[in-house]
Amino acid sequence: MANHASALKRNRQRITRTARNRTVRSALRSALKEARVAIESGDSALAATKAFAAKKALAKAASKGVIHANNASRRTSRLDHALARLAQA
């Protein structure tokens, strides 16, 4: 247990930040899963819509510092690549 006022405050901040990050990360994971399922279904219109939402969630998570910017960029690139393969097929 924390023994100093500063340590107690840091613990309170950690709890608040963790809860905030958890909601963003959960929304991100849901959006990515929906996009992947839509791409696998083969419906290009639905896949494009879901991929747009996932890319938006990735950018939001990166801007808030929940995930690293390069992580968001890599996942966005992979989504775009999967969409391009779907369009070719």
N, C-alpha and C positions, 0 to 999 in steps of 0.2 A: 504494500500500500504506500502511496505517496506521503511524504512527511513534510514537504515544503509547499507553500502557497503556490509557487510557480508550477510545481509538479502536479498539484491538484488541478490547476487551471489547464495545463497541457492535456491532462487526462480527460477533462470535460470537452475540450476542443476535439480531441481524438474521437470521442464517441459521436459528437455531432457530425464531424467530417465523414466518419465511416458510414453513418446512416445515409448521408447525402450521396456519397459515392456508390453505395449499394443500390440505390434506386436507379441511378444513371446506368450502372453496369448491368443491372437486370433488364432494363429497357433495351439496352444495346444488344444483349444476348438474344432477347426475344426477336428483335428486328432482324438480326443476322440469321437466326434460325428460319424465320418466315421467308426471308429472301432465298435461302438455300433450298427450301422445300419448293418454292415457286419455280426456281430455275430447274430443279429436277423434274417437276411436273411437265415441263415443256411448253407451258403457256407463256409466250414471250411478252405479251402485254402485262399480264399479272406480275411476271418476273421483273419487268422494268420498273413497275410501280413499287414493288417491295424492295428492290435494290436501291431505289432512290431514297426510300425511308431509312434503309440500313446505312447508306452513306451519310445521310443527315445525322443519324444517331452516332455514327463514328466521329464525325466532325465535332459534334457537341461534346462527346466524351473526351476527345483530345483537347478541346479548348478549355475544359474544366480541369484537366490534369488527371482524369481518372485512368486514362491509358496514354501511352507515349504517342507523340505525333507520328513517329515512323511506323508504329504499330497500326495506327489508323490508316496511314497512307498505303501500307502493304495490303491490308484487308480490303480497302477500296479498290486497289488495283486488281486484286484477285476476283472481286465481284464483277468488275468491268470485263475482265478476261472471260469469266464464265458466261456473262451476257453475250459477249461477242461470239463465243462458240455456239451458244443457243441460236443466235441469229443466223449463223452459217448453216446450221443443221436443218 
